[in-house]
Amino acid sequence: MREKRRMISEAARQLGLETYNLRTWEEEFSLVIPRNEKGYRYYGEKEIHTFEQIRDLKNQGLDSEEIKQKLSGNIIPFPAEKQIDASEKMREFQKVLVKIMGQAILEQKDYIADQISSKVSDRVAKEVDYQFRLRESEEEQRFKKLDELIRNQQKAREEIAASREKKRFFRRKRKEK
């Protein structure tokens, strides 16, 4: 039975990659990809498997040199600092998570503080405005009363002055008689 051959677009789709990834990796890892009579690349199961390995190794964080060595079968043990066990990965993940959460909390704290400040400022401004209007109203009432008292006093003085004038007038008339 013949092996199924795929064009580059079909292979990329099957691998969940873009076609340029396959071309780049072909060159980067010196892969020999068979071509048809027209010079088009075609991918069999062997090539698909190779690209799956490359994709998986890249997803694990290996660099190109490490992937080349794995593909060639010359597996060189990773240096000690690269051999991170699961608990170390978990600790690193937790540190990153704590850092992200801390930053998110700080951002939320700042946002909430701004919102509270804004609302408090609005309320304070409204209260100050209310108190200002209340004082203006009270002062207006006080000035109206003061104005009324002054007018009444002026009227009383005018009446006193008029009555004095009448008295003088009548005193003169009495003296003249």
Sequence and secondary structure as in RCSB ss.txt:
>XXXX:A:sequence
MREKRRMISEAARQLGLETYNLRTWEEEFSLVIPRNEKGYRYYGEKEIHTFEQIRDLKNQGLDSEEIKQKLSGNI
IPFPAEKQIDASEKMREFQKVLVKIMGQAILEQKDYIADQISSKVSDRVAKEVDYQFRLRESEEEQRFKKLDELI
RNQQKAREEIAASREKKRFFRRKRKEK
>XXXX:A:secstr
     B HHHHHHHHT  HHHHHHHHHHTT    B TTS B B HHHHHHHHHHHHHHHTT  HHHHHHHHHT  
    GGG   HHHHHHHHHHHHHHHHHHHHHHHHHHHHHHHHHHHHHHHHHHHHHHHHHHHHHHHHHHHHHHHHH
HHHHHHHHHHHHHHHHHHHHHHHHHH 
